[in-house]
């Protein structure tokens, strides 16, 4: 009896569209964190690298197997890329974002967004006018425990929000890093670390209607502050407090949210890279709960941004968020300066 052969259909794999990235700015964070995380994304490729230093651009490109590298920003934008990560010094963000937007590239910009809120507002508007998506690298929103905490808040399990307390303290002595040049950075601990804390205050507490605080040099003397603290009033609830510094060799960096019916605390996350973070939850009428979890918040952010850029949809953290955070930092700085002026007049 003859055997009957069944012809099987060949299943063709659908081609997956990949997001072609260019990276502008080849500092330590770009080399050790951003590019390694970007290389883990299945739907992204790194096609091009830019640095003002041609040798540095070549070195980074060779290290990560990138074919094209440039020391001219316009040539970089003309390369085969759809999106740009801008990780250059703060003072360069403004011009580079405007040029990238006008070239039709989606943009992920490092924080703080610019040197002034006037610049930041123009950056947001130019991106909108050129129909490009504009995201900011506020990674803390993307840690799994932060997401769980936000869900608890959104479900009103803590009741009416009373206060949020945030601490981000590291030891970062003055040196040749651009962060200690005020023209290049815009400021010190407040601009570098405080921008993250203000973003988290808005993420959990909603919009902020007022901010007051102090800026100081407690341990290190340089062009920029090594300490800052602020207190904010939320539009729909209570208050938030944060402090940041470049002068702490050891610190308990944590976040605490206190509501009328409960509280939660996150430890070993802010300022930490590889440790397992801990979330503790206290709810009225329930036993205390605690969880530990590791999470690559940068990879999670990049994966989210990748999806937004591929679909041409608004990212979860936008340039507008960066603009509002800039305005709040400026308001704190201006209020502190006014107090200092009034003090000196007496």
KEMISE-857221 format. One record per residue: residue in three letters; x, y, z of N, C-alpha, C, O in turn. Coordinates in steps of 0.001 Angstrom, whole numbers, padded with zeros to 6 digits, always signed. Each point is the difference from the previous one (the first is absolute). Layout:
ALAXYZXYZXYZXYZ;...
END
This chain:
UNK+000851-001198+000000-000851+001198+000000+000884+001244+000000+000889+000163+000836;UNK-001160+000685-001781+000842+001197-000141-000234+000971+001149-001127+000235+000435;UNK+002247+000321+000040-000120+000992+001066-000462+001337-000554+000393+000411-001091;UNK-001236+000257+001867-000513+001300-000421+000743+001099+000759-000030+000058+001229;UNK+000692+000807-001986+000759+001076+000621-000829+001285+000046-000630+000383-000985;UNK+000641+000254+002111-000734+001262+000156+000985+001150-000109+000997+000061+000719;UNK-001290+000821-001608+000875+001160-000201-000275+001045+001085-001112+000511+000127;UNK+002151-000211+000646-000143+000968+001088+000201+001414-000518+000867+000255-000836;UNK-001677+000652+001343+000148+001404-000377+001216+000606+000695+000258-000272+001172;UNK+000465+001075-001892+001134+000715+000587-000503+001255+000687-000639+000853-000616;UNK+000938-000756+001907-000442+001174+000769+001091+001062-000070+001121-000214+000461;UNK-001456+001333-001030+000967+001087-000132-000057+000904+001226-001074+000408+000443;UNK+002244-000108+000089+000069+000912+001133-000179+001431-000476+000627+000442-000962;UNK-001494+000264+001657-000223+001405-000348+001220+000829+000409+000507-000123+001115;UNK-000061+000946-002016+001165+000842+000286-000336+000975+001125-001050+000642-000020;UNK+001932-000537+000986-000204+000894+001134+000698+001328-000278+001202+000039-000264;UNK-001975+001054+000326+000589+001314-000213+000880+000337+001193-000406-000163+001151;UNK+001589+000625-001427+000922+000371+001065+000207+001510+000032+000030+000674-001030;UNK+000108-000180+002234+000256+001417+000200+001503+000235-000083+000773-000589+000756;UNK-000370+001443-001669+001427+000270-000220+000424+001221+000821-000466+001115-000234;UNK+001357-001349+001198+000408+001029+000948+001346+000625-000374+000872-000630-000599;UNK-000754+001890+000979+001284+000670+000045+000206+000499+001413-000955+000429+000647;UNK+002182-000477-000153+000310+000438+001355+000934+001213-000076+001069-000063-000608;UNK-001487+001154+001229+000791+001238+000006+000487+000275+001411-000799+000205+000914;UNK+002102-000200-000741+000582+000171+001327+000539-001327+000487-000761-000949+000190;UNK+002069+000873+000013+000653-001284+000301+000663+000014+001369+001156-000396+000148;UNK-001904+000858+000850+000524+000013+001361-000067-001365+000655-000346-000995-000637;UNK+000679+000961+001910+000058-001253+000748-001350-000702+000048-000073-001216-000171;UNK-001012+001985+000406-001334-000606+000073-000384-000625-001335-000550-001101-000038;UNK+000839+001799-001055-000303-000541-001324+000740-001303-000246-000572-000971-000494;UNK+001852+000961+000846+000826-001180-000260-000349-001173+000915-000071-001139-000462;UNK-000147+001397+001741-000151-001087+000965-001445-000416+000249-000249-001106+000481;UNK-000701+001970-000799-001404-000311+000314-000920+000080-001218-000677-000974-000329;UNK+000648+002126-000341-000978+000214-001058+000174-000962-001167-000942-000705-000361;UNK+002133+000664-000236+000201-000853-001172-000149-001483+000341-000650-000718-000760;UNK+001222+000218+001870-000226-001407+000341-001483-000346+000143-000421-001079-000416;UNK-000377+001979+000999-001436-000252+000119-000684+000052-001364-000871-000817-000299;UNK+001270+001778-000518-000575+000133-001341+000247-001246-000842-000855-000405-000787;UNK+002019-000197+000956+000359-001192-000783-000841-001223+000385-000008-000997-000722;UNK-000694+001070+001853-000844-001111+000434-001388+000025-000640-000747-000973+000098;UNK+000406+002074-000748-001320+000126-000607-000046-000703-001357+000816+000276-000879;UNK-001776-001183+000720-000110-000764-001253-000452+000869-001172+000350-000266-001149;UNK-001127+001302+001447-000568+000812-001077+000771+001298-000227-000519+000931-000615;UNK+001751-000868+001108+000828+001188-000194+001388-000392-000479+000515-001065+000342;UNK+000070+001930-001127+001405-000151-000398+000706+001336+000213-000598+001064-000159;UNK+001873-001133+000519+000808+001204+000137+000818+000163-001274+000902-000790-000278;UNK-001226+001814-000486+000608+000189-001320+001070+001065-000042+000841-000006-000898;UNK-000854+000937+001865+000881+001153-000144+000346+000603+001362-000803-000037+000932;UNK+002016+000592-000835+000492+000592+001245+000566+001385-000304+000661+000207-001018;UNK-000936+000750+001931+000552+001348-000144+000700+000422+001283-000483-000254+001103;UNK+001626+000901-001269+000674+000690+001096+000741+001193-000591+000467-000056-001138;UNK-000360+001134+001909+000809+001135-000453+001456-000396-000164+000744+000610-000767;UNK-000353-001641+001502+001351-000548-000083-000007-001165-000985-000554-001057+000300;UNK+001163+001236-001475-000040-001018-001056+000606-001326+000460-000504-001066-000354;UNK+001576+001126+001135+000645-001228+000466-000899-000754+000969-000043-001230-000002;UNK-000674+001985+000829-000927-000633+000942-001157-000669-000752-000410-001108+000346;UNK-000106+001772-001358-001072-000577-000811+000458-001298-000656-000735-000988-000022;UNK+001946+000997-000508+000552-001200-000638+000167-001119+001004-000333-001150-000286;UNK+000847+001476+001460+000237-001001+001030-001295-000680+000438-000048-001224+000123;UNK-001002+002012+000112-001288-000565+000417-000615-000830-001120-000549-001073+000245;UNK+000644+001573-001473-000550-000742-001137+000687-001355-000150-000668-001012-000212;UNK+001973+000985+000318+000743-001253-000130-000321-000960+001146-000107-001208-000212;UNK-000044+001738+001412-000291-000843+001166-001324-000731-000155-000127-001155+000406;UNK-000866+001831-000998-001336-000584-000085-000383-000444-001411-001162-000308-000263;UNK+002130+000275-000633-000266-000513-001338-000922+000877-000826-000817-000502-000772;UNK+000946+001816+000932-000832+000950-000748+000793+000502-001206+001144+000432+000139;UNK-001753-000491-001313+000735+000309-001234+000302+001483-000156+001092+000370-000431;UNK-002065+000493+000785+000163+001426-000285+000232+000806+001279-000667-000215+001012;UNK+001610+001133-001074+000265+000892+001124+000391+001369-000556+000588+000111-001075;UNK-000937+000935+001848+000150+001363-000504+000440+000953+001113-000243-000238+001183;UNK+000894+001313-001598+000275+001115+000900-000693+001265-000516+000182+001082+000558;UNK-000969-001219-001615-000827+001085-000532-001458-000393+000192-000439-001035-000500;UNK-000321+001870+001233-001358-000392+000377-000937-000077-001202-000865-000874-000049;UNK+001020+001762-000905-000860-000026-001183+000238-001275-000813-000951-000611-000486;UNK+002204+000213+000340+000306-001254-000715-000584-001191+000753-000516-000938-000608;UNK+000601+000982+001918-000575-001058+000846-001501-000125-000254-000506-001112-000156;UNK-000220+002246+000111-001437-000025-000228-000355-000490-001393-001106-000494-000216;UNK+002018+000620-000723-000242-000461-001373+000258-001489-000170-000268-000559-001063;UNK+000792-000094+002111+000256-001439-000090-001314-000774+000105-001059+000597+000198;UNK+001124-001899-000326-001197-000852-000070-000562-000256+001401+000190-001075+000569;UNK-000885+002078-000025-000577-000120+001341-001429+000558+000010-000336+000906-000762;UNK-000499-001476+001652-001375+000467+000206-000135+000794+001291-000858+000875+000116;UNK+001711-001187+000850-000121+000587+001332+001380+000334+000547+001002-000598-000390;UNK-000971+001569+001304+001255+000464+000578-000088+000002+001522-000962+000509+000575;UNK+001967-001081+000064+000192+000202+001437+001007+001117+000159+001106-000075-000536;UNK-001479+001120+001274+000884+001139+000213+000498-000039+001444-000729+000314+000940;UNK+001987-000706-000796+000617-000126+001315+001210+000900+000139+000927-000301+000752;UNK-000938+001399-001474+001106+000955+000040-000097+000854+001262-000903-000197+000813;UNK+001834+001151-000644-000068+000885+001163-001297+000806-000070-000523+000250-001086;UNK+000011+000152+002240-001314+000641+000070-000130+001204-000928-001053+000215-000601;UNK+002116+000565+000486-000054+001217-000806-000173-000290-001487-000409+000885-000751;UNK+000714-002110+000310-000132-000359-001419-001366-000573-000350-000327-000133-001179;UNK-000482-000211+002191-001297-000627-000267-000883+000859-000899-000611-000492-000949;UNK+000556+001785+001265-000901+000919-000691+000230-000010-001516-000916-000273-000775;UNK+002129+000568+000374+000304+000077-001435-000143-001361-000676-000510-000087-001117;UNK+000955-000968+001783-000048-001322-000619-001425-000506-000139-000330-000634-001003;UNK-000525+000900+001990-001406-000408-000110-000687+000740-001142-000735-000608-000779;UNK+000966+001908+000675-000626+000771-001078+000423-000531-001368-000837-000154-000890;UNK+002113-000122+000719+000481-000502-001293-000544-001400-000295-000373-000301-001134;UNK+000329-000549+002158-000507-001355-000198-001483+000026-000351-000448-000751-000867;UNK-000314+001613+001539-001433+000095-000283-000246+000480-001425-000857-000541-000698;UNK+001604+001552+000263-000165+000525-001355+000445-001002-001056-000403+000088-001160;UNK+001248-001054+001575+000416-001073-000912-000973-001173+000041+000209-000997-000691;UNK-001276+001102+001496-001035-001025+000045+000338-001217+000834-000566-001072-000214;UNK+001486+001218+001168+000400-001135+000837-000748+000034+001335-000100+001054+000629;UNK-000422-002202-000198-000537-000101+001354+001152+000150+000992+001140-000346-000308;UNK-001444+000865+001505+001076+000399+000909-000235-000521+001415-001077+000170+000571;UNK+002104-000804-000020+000086-000287+001433+001136+000857+000530+001156-000196-000372;UNK-001484+001154+001247+000996+000948+000489+000327-000285+001454-000869-000378+000786;UNK+002127+000563-000443+000419-000165+001387-000562+001144+000838-000322+001066-000525;UNK+000208-001297+001825-000451+001039+000930+001227+000708+000586+001086-000580+000011;UNK-001233+001829+000478-001148+000880-000199-000101+000403-001465+000980-000043-000743;UNK-002176+000431+000348-000269+000186-001418+000868+001077-000646+000432-000152-001142;UNK-000178+001228+001862+000752+001125-000581+000620+000809+001135+000023-000443+001148;UNK+000476+001625-001478+000553+000892+001011-001094+000887+000580+000051+000354+001177;UNK-001049+000011-002001-001101+000845+000469-001335-000582-000468-000055-000781-000950;UNK-001010+001173+001630-001335-000449-000393-000440+000648-001313-000813-000567-000730;UNK+001343+001742+000430-000310+000645-001294+000511-000880-001136-000708-000231-000981;UNK+001935-000258+001116+000532-000934-000993-000847-001267-000064-000336-000475-001085;UNK-000006-000065+002247-000764-001247+000054-001350+000150-000682-000438-000896-000721;UNK-000216+002016+000946-001305+000229-000636+000134+000033-001525-000827-000572-000711;UNK+001866+001240+000214+000208+000040-001452+000288-001390-000551-000468-000343-001085;UNK+001227-000455+001814+000303-001362-000427-001285-000816-000147-000173-000729-000978;UNK-000720+000856+001950-001285-000710-000047-000811+000456-001210-000560-000825-000721;UNK+000497+002126+000501-000801+000538-001101+000548-000411-001364-000767-000346-000899;UNK+002085+000383+000741+000602-000363-001287-000222-001482-000298-000241-000366-001150;UNK+000317-000475+002155-000277-001426-000204-001445-000208-000442-000278-000794-000899;UNK-000640+001519+001545-001409-000117-000372-000219+000477-001436-000713-000646-000768;UNK+001313+001755+000412-000167+000560-001345+000533-000926-001080-000499+000009-001125;UNK+001510-000810+001455+000609-000893-000984-000482-001447+000132+000551-000906-000626;UNK-001596+000699+001457-000631-001310+000146+001002-001088+000392-000030-001107-000539;UNK+000921+001436+001487+000913-001011+000527-000305-000206+001479-000368+000944+000700;UNK+000517-002154-000236-000228-000306+001404+001221+000409+000821+001140-000123-000448;UNK-001404+000610+001655+001047+000591+000837-000123-000580+001411-000950+000307+000720;UNK+001901-001136-000336+000000-000643+001317+001201+000465+000811+000983+000491-000554;UNK-001073-000649+001873+001086+000387+000901+000398-001212+000836-000845-000824+000350;UNK+002122+000720-000034+000540-001191+000649-000194+000018+001525+000967-000014+000761;UNK-002230+000047-000338-000333-000117+001419-000250-001468+000315-001131-000481-000067;UNK+002202-000218+000411-000054-001458+000097-000763-000509+001224-000564-001093-000047;UNK+000533+001858+001139-000553-000542+001237-001471-000378-000111-000459-000893+000713;UNK-000276+001545-001580-001408-000354-000193-000171-001444-000484-001080-000577+000127;UNK+002149-000001-000682-000134-001278-000702+000489-001206+000800+000016-001116-000520;UNK+000379+001323+001768+000351-001155+000824-001291-000723+000398-000997+000654+000304;UNK+001001-002001-000299-001226-000755+000329-000633+000409+001324-001226+000052+000094;UNK+002026+000240+000934-000577+000371+001284-000635+001392-000043-000984+000253+000695;UNK+001536+000641-001501-000620+001309-000182-001366-000154-000686-000957+000697+000337;UNK+000890-001604-001285-001254-000232-000718-001053-000578+000948-001164+000397-000048;UNK+001573-001336+000911-000925-000555+000992-000477+001095+000962-001185+000086+000322;UNK+002125+000745+000127-000360+001085+000908-000998+000953-000649-000931+000470+000654;UNK+001126-000188-001938-000920+000898-000721-001384-000636-000102-001006+000697+000133;UNK+000938-002003-000366-001286-000689-000061-000727+000072+001341-001216+000182+000044;UNK+001968-000326+001045-000590+000106+001343-000568+001398+000222-001088+000161+000552;UNK+001839+000841-000989-000472+001383+000120-001255+000226-000834-000975+000583+000474;UNK+001008-001049-001725-001121+000229-000912-001274-000692+000464-001103+000463-000291;UNK+001255-001580+001019-001160-000729+000525-000481+000576+001327-000925-000532+000613;UNK+001551+001616-000174-000396+000711+001219+000127-000856+001260-000701+000240+000983;UNK+001596-001241-001005+000144-000885+001152+000640+000704+001195-000179-000433+001138;UNK+000915+001503-001381+000599+000764+001098-000923+001103+000495+000307+000683+000978;UNK-001437-000509-001653-000870+001115+000347+000553+001306-000542+000852-000005-000888;UNK-001320+001099+001407+000461+001306-000469+001479+000171+000312+000440-000248+001123;UNK+000313+000668-002114+001443+000173+000168+000290+001153+000962-000515+001107-000157;UNK+001349-001394+001149+000407+001015+000969+001382+000544-000340+000198+001213-000057;UNK+000775-002131-000171+001357+000468-000271+000805-001037-000763-000279-001198+000052;UNK+001288+001692-000762+000991-000839-000674+001376+000509+000418+000259+001203-000047;UNK+000619-002111+000454+001368+000362+000378+000984-000761-000882-000106-001218-000142;UNK+001055+001926-000446+000972-000596-000910+001410+000452+000369+000220+001167+000324;UNK+000736-002100-000376+001411+000323+000261+000877-000609-001091-000173-001160-000375;UNK+001107+001948-000125+000949-000481-001008+001336+000662+000300+000254+001129-000418;UNK+000600-001848+001148+001283+000564+000437+001149-000902-000430-000021-001204+000259;UNK+001015+001779-000912+001183-000727-000441+001239+000820+000339-000105+001167+000378;UNK+001269-001776-000514+001247+000742+000162+000612+000224-001377+000365-000952-000689;UNK-000256+002211+000298+000485+000352-001338+000889+001240+000137-000464+001117-000227;UNK+001735-001301+000596+000898+001140+000220+000233+000786-001288-000010-000582-001085;UNK+000218+001891+001187+000264+000832-001177+001206-000499-000789+000996-000455+000564;UNK-001119+000556-001887+001085-000428-000877-000208+000581-001384-000598+001065-000153;UNK+001093-001765-000852-000057+000505-001371-001322-000312-000698-000221+000462-001120;UNK-000656-001230+001752-001288-000325-000601-000788+001275-000305+000043+000962+000767;UNK-000762-000963-001893-000725+001197-000428-001029+000460+001044-000381+001171+000005;UNK-000067-002059+000864-001008+000367+001000+000497+001062+000966-000805+000649+000668;UNK+002112-000461-000582+000553+001019+000892+000312+001308-000726+000562+000926+000585;UNK-000928-000861-001855+000102+001236-000779-001420+000528-000175-000787-000591-000740;UNK+000450+001681+001400-001383+000459+000028-000524+000363-001380-001182-000199-000279;UNK+002040+000729-000591-000436+000338-001353-000414-001249-000783-000909+000057-000828;UNK+001566-001168+001086-000301-001236-000717-001124-000808+000639-000731-000709-000691;UNK+000593+000816+002018-000976-000845+000705-001248+000739+000452-001073-000595+000103;UNK+001205+001888+000168-001120+000764+000531-000067-000014+001509-000667+000848+000592;UNK+001341-001791+000051-000021-000112+001450+000498-001357+000438+000380-000831-000826;UNK-000384+000607+002131+000588-001222+000544-001003-001057+000413-000718-000547-000836;UNK+000669+000261+002137-000831-001093+000497-001471+000187-000354-000682-000971-000331;UNK+000184+002199+000395-001405+000235-000332-000291-000355-001445-000955-000723-000282;UNK+001777+001230-000645-000253-000235-001424+000240-001461-000391-000693-000532-000866;UNK+001672-000115+001502+000372-001356-000402-000858-001069+000676-000469-000925-000664;UNK+000259+001043+001974-000753-000994+000762-001408+000484+000333-000956-000776-000025;UNK+000838+002061+000337-001298+000553+000384-001040-000113-001094-001191-000135+000280;UNK+001636+000191-001528-000957-000117-001102-000707-001352+000025-001180-000086-000339;UNK+001896-000976+000740-000621-001319+000159-001039+000023+001121-001092-000552-000141;UNK+001445+001198+001255-000892+000013+001156-001269+000805-000282-001094-000403+000396;UNK+001239+001522-001071-001168+000805-000368-000890-000787-000958-001226+000062+000089;UNK+001846-000798-000998-000796-000809-000918-000785-001074+000750-001163-000249-000319;UNK+001785-000392+001315-000707-001021+000777-001099+000624+000862-001058-000605+000174;UNK+001286+001790+000361-001048+000678+000756-001221+000240-000877-001127-000209+000447;UNK+001330+000641-001674-001117+000221-000926-000631-001322-000428-001218-000077-000161;UNK+002028-000962-000024-000485-001314-000408-000985-000554+001032-001038-000553-000362;UNK+001367+000703+001641-000844-000562+001052-001019+000998+000552-001120-000385+000336;UNK+001488+001640-000242-000868+000972+000662-000827+000866-000920-000908+000697+000453;UNK+001210-000731-001753-000708+000872-000930+000692+001336-000148+001130+000186+000452;UNK-001811+000732-001083+000625+001287-000295+000290+000801+001270-000722-000085+000994;UNK+001797+000862-001060+000505+000778+001132-000364+001467-000200+000236+000568-001066;UNK-000819+000045+002113-000418+001398-000125+000997+000973+000621-000028+001192-000306;UNK+000910-001690+001179+001029+000885+000556+001182-000830+000458-000144-001168+000361;UNK+001321+001790-000379+001226-000659+000451+000901+001025+000669+000157+001117-000493;UNK+000424-001495+001604+000962+000842+000711+001137-000880+000474-000180-001200+000203;UNK+001350+001793-000027+001107-000824+000454+001287+000760+000189+000033+001230-000005;UNK+001030-001998+000171+001329+000578+000218+001017-000689-000898-000176-001153-000396;UNK+001233+001876+000087+001137-000510-000759+001250+000428+000760+000079+001130+000481;UNK+000902-002033-000370+001148+000360+000821+001220-000810-000409-000095-000951-000776;UNK+001228+001342+001306+001241-000782-000062+000410-000291+001433+000525+000871+000693;UNK-000765-002093-000255+000227-000375+001390+001377-000619+000200+000674+000286+000990;UNK-000255-001132-001924+001284-000695+000111+000973+000461-001069+001138+000357+000308;UNK-001571-000362-001556+000886+000306-001121-000255+001410-000534-001142+000451-000084;UNK+002215+000226-000270-000089+001325-000599+000270-000107-001502+001043-000503-000418;UNK-001987+000977-000380+000163+000005-001454-000965+001019-000583-000656+000731+000742;UNK+000564-000677-002068-000918+000934-000651-001459-000375+000235-000893+000830-000169;UNK+000651-002079+000557-001377-000484+000102-000284-000512+001416+000921-000275+000769;UNK-002200+000155-000445-000429-000446+001322+000328-001472+000235-000032-000812-000925;UNK+000352+000477+002196+000188-001407+000364-001158-000499+000876+000007-001147+000447;UNK-001008+002021-000202-001169-000388+000791-001200+000847-000433+000130+001187-000299;UNK-001287-001823+000275-001247+000735-000241-001138-000749+000675+000030-001225+000115;UNK-001029+001972+000327-001193-000592+000597-001195+000845-000395+000117+001210-000191;UNK-001270-001856+000070-001194+000732-000392-001242-000574+000629-000045-001182+000341;UNK-000970+002022-000187-001324-000427+000437-001012+000524-001004+000052+001161-000404;UNK-000971-002029+000007-000970+000353-001029-001417-000193+000529-000230-000782+000922;UNK-000718+001506-001520-001421-000194+000275-000649-000551-001255+000102+000585-001079;UNK-000780-001733+001234-000693-000599-001128-001359+000669-000213-000634+000464+000948;UNK+000211-000426-002177-001259+000653-000352-001199-000680+000662-000915+000678+000469;UNK+000913-002013-000427-001177-000733+000458+000163-000706+001337-000910-000703+000439;UNK+002056+000877+000217+000183-000728+001255+000972+000743+000908-000055+001224+000111;UNK+000955-001980+000544+000877+000569+001010+001301+000557-000520+000027+000799-000936;UNK+001067-001242+001566+001297+000614-000243+001057-001045-000366-000159-001189+000274;UNK+001235+001661-000895+001139-000843-000314+001283+000668+000454+000121+001224-000031;UNK+000840-002042+000454+001304+000511+000420+001079-000836-000670-000149-001211-000159;UNK+001247+001870-000237+001151-000744-000514+001284+000677+000433+000042+001210+000221;UNK+001011-002016-000103+001335+000578+000125+000961-000807-000855-000133-001217-000125;UNK+001100+001904-000462+001007-000616-000867+001356+000577+000355+000100+001129+000481;UNK+000959-001921-000724+001327+000533+000293+001085-000753-000757-000176-001143-000423;UNK+001297+001826+000269+001234-000566-000556+001014-000267+001126+001171-000246-000290;UNK-001592+000287+001567+000974+000033+001086-000186-001099+001046+000478+000136+001126;UNK-001162-001214-001481-000293-001071+000958+000696-001295-000392-000335-000599-001022;UNK+001292+000164+001819+000673-001272-000285-000899-001189+000313+000089-001033-000663;UNK-000947+001165+001656-000966-001032+000349-001341+000677+000263-000057+001014+000696;UNK-001018-001568-001247-001301+000633+000204-001114-001034-000146+000125-000963-000757;UNK-001209+001178+001491-001188-000829-000151-000912+000661-001032-000875+000789+000358;UNK+001076-001106-001625-000845+000564-001047-001283-000821-000090+000034-001216-000184;UNK-001156+001904+000317-001265-000730+000008-001143+000918-000418+000155+001217-000099;UNK-001289-001830-000138-001230+000728-000298-001078-000465+000966-000170-001200+000212;UNK-000557+002142+000373-001114-000326+000885-001241+000761-000447+000038+001214-000203;UNK-001135-001944+000053-001291+000597-000320-000935-000227+001177-000205-001137+000423;UNK-000356+002200+000101-000890-000087+001159-001382+000509-000362-000170+001137-000440;UNK-000822-002009+000637-001383+000366-000249-000831-000097+001260+000499-000412+001047;UNK-001756+000787-001140-000895-000032+001155-000239-001429+000490-000193-000212+001197;UNK+000202-000778-002110-000324-001382+000367+001191-000952-000085-000156-001194+000257;UNK+001322+001686-000606+001140-000898-000099+001252+000701-000478+000008+001210-000228;UNK+001050-001989+000079+001282+000559-000429+000797-001065-000742-000248-001198+000138;UNK+001194+001656-000915+000937-000934-000629+001376+000628-000049+000156+001221+000009;UNK+000843-002098-000062+001398+000445-000026+000767-000848-000992-000183-001216-000060;UNK+001050+001862-000725+000885-000711-000919+001435+000317+000366+000392+001164+000078;UNK+000399-002228+000149+001401+000151+000388+000912-000689-001016-000433-000871-000755;UNK+001706+001281+000753+001029-000620-000848-000343+000090-001483+000309-000906-000773;UNK-000943+001994+000386-000326+000221-001418+000595+001322-000476+000777+000022-000955;UNK-001131+001066+001606+000526+001301-000397+001508+000035+000226+000473-000234+001112;UNK+000272+000523-002162+001450+000063+000098+000689-001345-000055+001228-000061+000046;UNK-001995-001034-000146+000570-001352-000054-000147-000572-001401-000964+000305-000701;UNK+001918-001134+000294-000025-000556-001352-000367-001478-000034-000828-000411-000813;UNK+001423-000379+001669-000114-001446-000168-000632-000724+001186-000223-001209-000072;UNK-000069+001918+001160-000545-000677+001171-001482-000307-000185-000686+000618-000814;UNK+000212-001594+001596-001425-000313+000005-000709+001056+000842+000318+000169+001178;UNK-001259+000529-001758-000705+001060+000710-001132-000584+000829-000525-001069-000311;UNK+000151+001788+001376-001011-000497+000925-001183+000954+000089+000173+001204+000194;UNK-001369-001749-000338-001241+000749+000150-000719-000505+001246-000268-001195+000119;UNK-000045+002098+000810-000754-000333+001211-001330+000740-000052-000044+001199-000274;UNK-001055-001935+000544-001345+000564-000089-000711-000149+001341-000068-001097+000555;UNK-000456+002194-000045-000808+000003+001219-001390+000521-000342-000145+001148-000420;UNK-000874-001981+000594-001375+000407-000268-000844-000203+001248+000161-000984+000722;UNK-001051+001914-000482-000855-000061+001172-000801-001308+000021-000707-000321-000956;UNK+000828-000424+002056-000742-001239+000147+000647-001220-000617-000586-001083+000022;UNK+001802+001233-000582+000687-001120-000630+001398-000166+000592+000572+000943+000547;UNK-000031-002157-000666+001360-000257+000453+001005+000681-000926-000277+000223-001179;UNK+001442+000102+001728+001055+000615-000809+000457-000968-001087+000166-001194+000251;UNK+000036+001718-001461+000482-000803-001121+001319+000581-000482+000188+001216+000005;UNK+000723-002085-000420+001290+000451-000515+000408-000869-001185-000190-001216+000017;UNK+000750+001846-001039+000429-000695-001211+001389+000487-000392+000341+001163+000214;UNK+000450-002051-000785+001291+000385-000578+000001-000356-001476-000488-001059-000394;UNK+001035+001944-000412+000025-000263-001444+001120+000782-000659+000244+001162+000323;UNK+000433-001825-001255+000970+000683-000857-000713+000455-001272-001005-000585-000403;UNK+001526+001611-000209-000601+000463-001245+000945+000924-000743+000618+000878+000601;UNK-000506-001071-001897+000827+000868-000830-000874+001150-000496-000617-000084-001063;UNK+000574+001158+001850-000892+001106-000315+000366+000687-001311-000889+000478-000704;UNK+002166-000415+000359+000407+000608-001265-000475-000839-001177-000515+000540-000980;UNK+000684-001861+001067-000478-000881-001069-001510+000113-000150-000510+000036-001120;UNK-000205+000021+002230-001460+000138-000061-000401+001307-000664-000939+000029-000794;UNK+001642+001055+001113-000291+001286-000636+000259-000076-001502-000828+000435-000801;UNK+001979-000987+000425+000333-000088-001424-001011-000853-000762-000357+000316-001135;UNK-000099-001390+001759-000996-000847-000658-001310+000769-000215-000643-000123-001043;UNK+000264+000916+002050-001209+000818-000114+000155+001074-001074-000896+000203-000820;UNK+002028+000476+000833+000264+001046-000991+000056-000592-001398-000529+000590-000942;UNK+001158-001744+000794+000062-000685-001287-001397-000217-000570-000242+000276-001175;UNK-000673-000767+001999-001370-000229-000459-000686+001280-000420-000695+000028-001016;UNK+000880+001031+001784-000610+001287-000333+000537+000550-001314-000762+000518-000816;UNK+002071-000629+000610+000607+000534-001217-000409-000812-001227-000278+000569-001055;UNK+000241-001880+001187-000396-000839-001147-001438+000266-000426-000319-000056-001187;UNK-000552+000347+002158-001413+000252-000293-000307+001484-000176-001138+000374-000284;UNK+002159+000471+000454-000178+001456-000050-001082+000433+000983-000905+000762-000342;UNK+001019-001269+001583-000939+000333+001059+000715+000764+001114+001216-000111+000153;UNK-001965+000875+000613+000572+000776+001096+000625-000914+001048-000672-000909+000488;UNK+001934+001119-000127+000654-000841+001022-000583+000256+001382-000708+000984+000213;UNK+001016-001886+000732-000527+000127+001355+000604+001178+000750-000670+000621+000825;UNK+001936-000310-001109+000642+001178+000594+000401+000913-001142+000839-000367-000823;UNK-001424+001543+000765+000138+000862-001166+000924+001190+000240+000389+000303+001128;UNK-000056+000354-002230+000753+001237+000101-000731+001042+000831+000629+000838+000647;UNK-001955-000888-000664-000778+000945+000816+000263-000235+001484+000079+000953+000774;UNK+000059-002224-000372+000367-000294+001386+001345+000634+000338+000172+000587+001068;UNK+000782-000712-001996+001310+000605+000206-000083+001506+000133+000723+000599+000797;UNK-001608+000021-001579-000199+001449+000054-000580+000435+001346+000485+000955+000607;UNK-001523-001656-000141-000613+000339+001289+001012-000168+001137+000064+000828+000909;UNK+000722-001899-000967+001006-000225+001043+001064+001098-000007+000494+000399+001055;UNK-000144+000085-002245+000945+001123-000102-000584+001251+000656+000699+000698+000734;UNK-001972-000411-000995-000636+001185+000573-000009-000074+001527+000221+001005+000676;UNK-000476-002189-000142-000047-000158+001451+001382+000181+000624+000124+000603+001066;UNK+000914-001119-001722+001353+000206+000519+000364+001481-000015+000603+000504+000948;UNK-000963+000182-002006+000279+001435-000084-000757+000775+001083+000528+000955+000569;UNK-001761-001370-000290-000786+000671+001038+000659-000173+001368+000055+000942+000791;UNK+000443-002144-000518+000704-000239+001267+001261+000866+000070+000268+000633+001021;UNK+000495-000609-002105+001238+000788-000035-000279+001483+000198+000712+000685+000735;UNK-001768-000190-001407-000331+001424+000098-000460+000352+001407+000367+001052+000524;UNK-001167-001920+000094-000457+000250+001362+001145+000011+000990+000036+000829+000909;UNK+000901-001748-001085+001178-000037+000875+000834+001261-000165+000461+000579+000984;UNK-000266-000154-002230+000807+001195-000254-000651+001244+000593+000688+000875+000528;UNK-002023-000798-000616-000709+001145+000571+000194+000054+001516+000209+001076+000560;UNK-000279-002227+000103+000216-000050+001457+001420+000456+000339+000211+000731+000968;UNK+000760-001171-001775+001393+000393+000254+000187+001505-000166+000695+000640+000789;UNK-001322-000081-001823+000107+001450-000242-000624+000781+001152+000570+000983+000473;UNK-001755-001430-000022-000679+000698+001097+000841-000091+001283+000082+000959+000768;UNK+000528-002105-000553+000855-000197+001189+001195+000939-000030+000373+000582+001019;UNK+000226-000440-002203+001186+000856-000136-000328+001487+000129+000871+000814+000307;UNK-002141-000470-000544-000389+001418+000086-000224+000470+001431-000140+001199+000243;UNK+000105-002120+000696-000215+000366+001417+001300+000011+000780-000001+000285+001198;
END
